[in-house]
Structures are given as structure tokens and as C-alpha cells.
């Protein structure tokens, strides 16, 4: 099976380095826009280096370099074990960089084999599916804000740092990756499209705004570029990543 994949991985305003990156089959992309055709089996993933920890861009790319070598043909349990192993390697790698020992990155990935599709996520990068013209988020942000909302602490949620994450790879420890989610998806059939975004996009655009752009008649490259443009127009100064996998 082949997919058309459009991507936009853009550096934020007044930033010196792009901490976002994307793995598209065998290619790692950062600071680029374009389109590519990918055949299964393949992994399509995005990372967002944690800006509050020095070395976020290194963590982002290191993780994808390791994920690139993971087989797509495995169970959710096996994939989780492989990703946890990579986290251990990332922590070791980070301790070799003075001042960047707590480098960290969020991660969302879709692993297409010939028979199954697996979803893995840790942090607040997101995956959506487009069914008809309706967009649905299929990941849950691993943030303090989301956790407080889920536990009924709505007032605390409204007053917390909404960008504070609870899940990530790295961070100089193994505790953040404990939130790693891996599961099988699309068992009843593939959707029209899959969209991956970093928070530079979805913290500025709501679901309806993203849905309007993705369900438009424009080509895929125009859609991801429009997501970045609109996020910047709405005030986003962060790195912005949008990867659109058109299946039908």
C-alpha cells in the first residue's frame, strides 16, 4: 500500500534552532516543507524537543534516528518495550552532553505494517483521523492541564501552566516515559486521512479550525502549509509541525 504524505516542519519565530522533527519512512525532516510517497511497511512519526530543557533538538532527532530502525511488524507490547529501550539509550546519550543531561522530547508515531497499524504517543504531540469531513483526535495530551481536568480539578486546570507536560522521552530519568501509550488502531478499516501535529499548531488552532483546513479541496501540501500559516496568524511563535497522510 502507498500513501501520499505532505509535511511542514517549520522553525518558530525568533528561534535559532527547530526542535521539531519528523520521520517519514527512512527520512528525518526538520525545517522543511514538501511531499513524499511512502509505501508500507513504514513508520511516520513526529517529535517536539522540550524547550525548557537544553538540548531538545538533539533529543528530538536522536529519538527518530533510533525509531527508524524499529520493525513495524510487532505487537503493541513489543513496540512499547522497544521504545522504552530507546528511552534508556537517550538518557545515557544525554549524560554525555554537559549542560544538556535533561534533554527531552515528546513523540507521536504511526507504525504501518502490511496487516496492522500501531499508534504510539508520549507527551502532547497529537494524532487525528479524518473520517468523511469530520476530524477526530485519537491521542490524549499528557499535560498537567489535561490531568487536572480529568481528575475534576477544573479551577486548578484553568490556572496551571497549560504547556507543562507529564510524558516525554528523556528528561534525565525514566519516569516521564512511563506515560507512553501504545495501541493497535484502525482495526475496522483505514480512515480518509491521518494528521500529526505539534503543539505549535494545535495550541493556536481549535479542532474546528484544523478540520476546516484539512477537509478543504486543496492539495495536501497546501493544507499543511495553511495550518502553519494560520497558527502563526493566531499568535503561535513555537515550532510548527503538521504531517498529513492521505489514505483514500
VENVENUR-V454001 format. One line per field, one symbol per residue. ss: DSSP state (@ for helix, = for strand, . for the rest). psi: psi as a letter, one per 30 degrees, with the letter a starting at -180 (. if undefined). A space follows every 50 residues. Layout:
# VENVENUR-V454001
ss->???
psi->???
This chain:
# VENVENUR-V454001
ss->.=========.........=====..===..========..========. .....@@@@@@@@@@@@........@@@@@@@@@@@@@@@@@@@...... ...=========....======...======..====.....=@@@@@@@ ...@@@@@......=...==.....@@@@.=====.......=====.@@ @@....@@@@@@@@.....@@@@@@@@@@@@@@......=======..
psi->kkkkkkkjjkklkglfkjfllkjjcfkkkkhlkalkkkklklkjllljkj ffkkgeeeeeeeeeeeefgkkfilleeeeeeeeeeeeeeeeeeefgjkfg fgklklkkkkjjafelkkkkkjbgllklkjjbgkkkkglkkileeeeeef ggieeeefgljffklfklkbgglfeefffkkklklhfglklelkkkklff dfffkleeeeeeeeglglleeeeeeeeeeeeeeggkglkkkkkjjke.
